[in-house]
Amino acid sequence: MPTNHTPVALKDAQLFLEECIQSHELVSLVTLTAEGEIRRYVGWQVLSSWFMGGTHTLVNPRSGQKRKVRDVLIFELNGHPVFL
């Protein structure tokens, strides 16, 4: 990821999230839900991905809570705006 808060393409964001699965690096995401609500996931671990469905599964390392997010609904990753 770039060091400043420059926009990144969705494909680059997906590749970064894939790397985070292997490295166990914590990420911060801002996403939309299917209902149009904004969700912030700060310090969550990327657990897995489903390429065909375009989703990533996140887990909160403190509570164990899991969430599945759609890649196209991610609009910020670690402070970087994400564009299609």
MIFI-460523 format. One record per atom (N, C-alpha, C): residue in three letters; residue number from 1; atom name; x, y, z. Coordinates in steps of 0.1 Angstrom, whole numbers, plus 5000, padded with zeros to 4 digits. Layout:
MIFI-460523
ALA_NUM_CA_X_Y_Z $
...
***
This chain:
MIFI-460523
MET_1_N_5008_4988_5000 $
MET_1_CA_5000_5000_5000 $
MET_1_C_5009_5012_5000 $
PRO_2_N_5005_5023_4993 $
PRO_2_CA_5012_5035_4993 $
PRO_2_C_5012_5041_5008 $
THR_3_N_5023_5049_5011 $
THR_3_CA_5024_5054_5024 $
THR_3_C_5015_5066_5027 $
ASN_4_N_5012_5074_5017 $
ASN_4_CA_5002_5085_5019 $
ASN_4_C_4988_5080_5016 $
HIS_5_N_4978_5089_5018 $
HIS_5_CA_4965_5084_5016 $
HIS_5_C_4959_5086_5002 $
THR_6_N_4967_5081_4992 $
THR_6_CA_4963_5082_4978 $
THR_6_C_4953_5071_4975 $
PRO_7_N_4944_5074_4966 $
PRO_7_CA_4934_5064_4962 $
PRO_7_C_4940_5051_4957 $
VAL_8_N_4934_5040_4959 $
VAL_8_CA_4939_5027_4954 $
VAL_8_C_4928_5020_4946 $
ALA_9_N_4931_5013_4936 $
ALA_9_CA_4921_5006_4928 $
ALA_9_C_4916_4994_4936 $
LEU_10_N_4904_4990_4934 $
LEU_10_CA_4898_4978_4941 $
LEU_10_C_4907_4966_4939 $
LYS_11_N_4912_4964_4927 $
LYS_11_CA_4920_4952_4925 $
LYS_11_C_4932_4952_4934 $
ASP_12_N_4939_4964_4935 $
ASP_12_CA_4950_4965_4944 $
ASP_12_C_4946_4962_4959 $
ALA_13_N_4935_4967_4962 $
ALA_13_CA_4930_4965_4976 $
ALA_13_C_4928_4950_4978 $
GLN_14_N_4922_4944_4969 $
GLN_14_CA_4920_4929_4970 $
GLN_14_C_4933_4922_4971 $
LEU_15_N_4943_4925_4963 $
LEU_15_CA_4956_4919_4964 $
LEU_15_C_4962_4921_4978 $
PHE_16_N_4961_4933_4983 $
PHE_16_CA_4966_4936_4997 $
PHE_16_C_4959_4928_5007 $
LEU_17_N_4946_4927_5006 $
LEU_17_CA_4938_4919_5016 $
LEU_17_C_4942_4904_5015 $
GLU_18_N_4945_4899_5003 $
GLU_18_CA_4950_4885_5002 $
GLU_18_C_4964_4884_5009 $
GLU_19_N_4973_4894_5008 $
GLU_19_CA_4985_4893_5015 $
GLU_19_C_4983_4893_5030 $
CYS_20_N_4973_4901_5034 $
CYS_20_CA_4971_4901_5049 $
CYS_20_C_4966_4888_5055 $
ILE_21_N_4959_4880_5046 $
ILE_21_CA_4955_4867_5051 $
ILE_21_C_4968_4859_5055 $
GLN_22_N_4978_4859_5047 $
GLN_22_CA_4990_4852_5049 $
GLN_22_C_4999_4858_5061 $
SER_23_N_4999_4871_5061 $
SER_23_CA_5008_4878_5071 $
SER_23_C_5001_4881_5084 $
HIS_24_N_4988_4879_5085 $
HIS_24_CA_4980_4882_5097 $
HIS_24_C_4980_4896_5101 $
GLU_25_N_4983_4905_5091 $
GLU_25_CA_4983_4919_5094 $
GLU_25_C_4969_4924_5097 $
LEU_26_N_4968_4933_5107 $
LEU_26_CA_4954_4939_5110 $
LEU_26_C_4952_4950_5100 $
VAL_27_N_4939_4951_5096 $
VAL_27_CA_4935_4962_5087 $
VAL_27_C_4924_4970_5093 $
SER_28_N_4922_4982_5087 $
SER_28_CA_4910_4990_5090 $
SER_28_C_4903_4992_5077 $
LEU_29_N_4890_4989_5077 $
LEU_29_CA_4881_4991_5065 $
LEU_29_C_4869_4999_5068 $
VAL_30_N_4865_5007_5058 $
VAL_30_CA_4852_5013_5059 $
VAL_30_C_4844_5008_5048 $
THR_31_N_4832_5002_5051 $
THR_31_CA_4824_4995_5040 $
THR_31_C_4809_5000_5042 $
LEU_32_N_4802_4996_5032 $
LEU_32_CA_4787_4998_5032 $
LEU_32_C_4781_4984_5034 $
THR_33_N_4770_4983_5041 $
THR_33_CA_4762_4971_5042 $
THR_33_C_4753_4970_5031 $
ALA_34_N_4746_4959_5029 $
ALA_34_CA_4736_4958_5018 $
ALA_34_C_4724_4967_5021 $
GLU_35_N_4722_4971_5033 $
GLU_35_CA_4712_4981_5037 $
GLU_35_C_4716_4995_5035 $
GLY_36_N_4729_4998_5032 $
GLY_36_CA_4734_5011_5029 $
GLY_36_C_4740_5018_5042 $
GLU_37_N_4742_5010_5052 $
GLU_37_CA_4748_5016_5065 $
GLU_37_C_4763_5015_5063 $
ILE_38_N_4770_5025_5069 $
ILE_38_CA_4784_5026_5069 $
ILE_38_C_4789_5018_5081 $
ARG_39_N_4799_5009_5079 $
ARG_39_CA_4805_5001_5090 $
ARG_39_C_4820_5003_5090 $
ARG_40_N_4826_5005_5101 $
ARG_40_CA_4840_5007_5103 $
ARG_40_C_4846_4995_5110 $
TYR_41_N_4856_4989_5105 $
TYR_41_CA_4863_4977_5111 $
TYR_41_C_4877_4982_5113 $
VAL_42_N_4880_4985_5125 $
VAL_42_CA_4894_4990_5129 $
VAL_42_C_4901_4979_5136 $
GLY_43_N_4913_4976_5130 $
GLY_43_CA_4921_4965_5137 $
GLY_43_C_4916_4951_5136 $
TRP_44_N_4910_4948_5125 $
TRP_44_CA_4904_4935_5122 $
TRP_44_C_4914_4927_5114 $
GLN_45_N_4913_4913_5115 $
GLN_45_CA_4922_4904_5108 $
GLN_45_C_4914_4899_5096 $
VAL_46_N_4921_4898_5085 $
VAL_46_CA_4914_4891_5073 $
VAL_46_C_4916_4876_5074 $
LEU_47_N_4905_4869_5075 $
LEU_47_CA_4905_4855_5078 $
LEU_47_C_4906_4847_5065 $
SER_48_N_4897_4851_5055 $
SER_48_CA_4897_4843_5042 $
SER_48_C_4890_4852_5032 $
SER_49_N_4890_4846_5020 $
SER_49_CA_4883_4853_5008 $
SER_49_C_4876_4843_5000 $
TRP_50_N_4867_4848_4992 $
TRP_50_CA_4860_4840_4982 $
TRP_50_C_4860_4848_4969 $
PHE_51_N_4869_4844_4960 $
PHE_51_CA_4871_4852_4948 $
PHE_51_C_4859_4852_4939 $
MET_52_N_4852_4841_4938 $
MET_52_CA_4840_4841_4929 $
MET_52_C_4829_4849_4935 $
GLY_53_N_4827_4850_4948 $
GLY_53_CA_4817_4858_4954 $
GLY_53_C_4821_4872_4957 $
GLY_54_N_4834_4875_4955 $
GLY_54_CA_4839_4888_4958 $
GLY_54_C_4838_4893_4972 $
THR_55_N_4841_4884_4981 $
THR_55_CA_4840_4887_4996 $
THR_55_C_4852_4884_5003 $
HIS_56_N_4854_4890_5015 $
HIS_56_CA_4864_4887_5024 $
HIS_56_C_4858_4886_5038 $
THR_57_N_4863_4876_5045 $
THR_57_CA_4858_4874_5059 $
THR_57_C_4868_4880_5069 $
LEU_58_N_4863_4888_5078 $
LEU_58_CA_4871_4895_5088 $
LEU_58_C_4868_4889_5102 $
VAL_59_N_4878_4890_5110 $
VAL_59_CA_4875_4886_5124 $
VAL_59_C_4881_4896_5134 $
ASN_60_N_4874_4899_5144 $
ASN_60_CA_4879_4909_5154 $
ASN_60_C_4888_4900_5163 $
PRO_61_N_4901_4904_5164 $
PRO_61_CA_4910_4895_5173 $
PRO_61_C_4907_4896_5188 $
ARG_62_N_4900_4906_5192 $
ARG_62_CA_4897_4907_5206 $
ARG_62_C_4884_4900_5210 $
SER_63_N_4874_4900_5202 $
SER_63_CA_4861_4894_5206 $
SER_63_C_4858_4881_5198 $
GLY_64_N_4865_4879_5187 $
GLY_64_CA_4863_4867_5179 $
GLY_64_C_4851_4868_5170 $
GLN_65_N_4845_4880_5169 $
GLN_65_CA_4834_4883_5161 $
GLN_65_C_4838_4882_5146 $
LYS_66_N_4830_4876_5138 $
LYS_66_CA_4833_4875_5123 $
LYS_66_C_4823_4883_5115 $
ARG_67_N_4828_4889_5104 $
ARG_67_CA_4820_4896_5095 $
ARG_67_C_4824_4893_5080 $
LYS_68_N_4815_4892_5071 $
LYS_68_CA_4818_4890_5057 $
LYS_68_C_4815_4903_5050 $
VAL_69_N_4824_4908_5042 $
VAL_69_CA_4822_4921_5035 $
VAL_69_C_4824_4919_5020 $
ARG_70_N_4815_4925_5013 $
ARG_70_CA_4816_4925_4998 $
ARG_70_C_4827_4934_4994 $
ASP_71_N_4836_4930_4985 $
ASP_71_CA_4847_4938_4981 $
ASP_71_C_4843_4951_4974 $
VAL_72_N_4832_4950_4966 $
VAL_72_CA_4828_4962_4958 $
VAL_72_C_4822_4973_4968 $
LEU_73_N_4819_4969_4980 $
LEU_73_CA_4813_4979_4990 $
LEU_73_C_4824_4984_4999 $
ILE_74_N_4837_4981_4997 $
ILE_74_CA_4847_4987_5005 $
ILE_74_C_4851_5000_4998 $
PHE_75_N_4850_5011_5006 $
PHE_75_CA_4854_5024_5000 $
PHE_75_C_4866_5030_5008 $
GLU_76_N_4871_5024_5018 $
GLU_76_CA_4884_5029_5024 $
GLU_76_C_4891_5017_5030 $
LEU_77_N_4904_5016_5028 $
LEU_77_CA_4913_5006_5033 $
LEU_77_C_4925_5012_5039 $
ASN_78_N_4927_5011_5052 $
ASN_78_CA_4938_5017_5060 $
ASN_78_C_4940_5032_5056 $
GLY_79_N_4929_5039_5055 $
GLY_79_CA_4929_5053_5053 $
GLY_79_C_4930_5057_5038 $
HIS_80_N_4931_5047_5029 $
HIS_80_CA_4932_5050_5015 $
HIS_80_C_4918_5048_5009 $
PRO_81_N_4913_5058_5001 $
PRO_81_CA_4901_5056_4994 $
PRO_81_C_4902_5045_4983 $
VAL_82_N_4892_5037_4982 $
VAL_82_CA_4892_5026_4972 $
VAL_82_C_4883_5030_4961 $
PHE_83_N_4887_5028_4948 $
PHE_83_CA_4879_5031_4937 $
PHE_83_C_4878_5019_4928 $
LEU_84_N_4867_5018_4921 $
LEU_84_CA_4865_5007_4911 $
LEU_84_C_4873_5009_4900 $
***
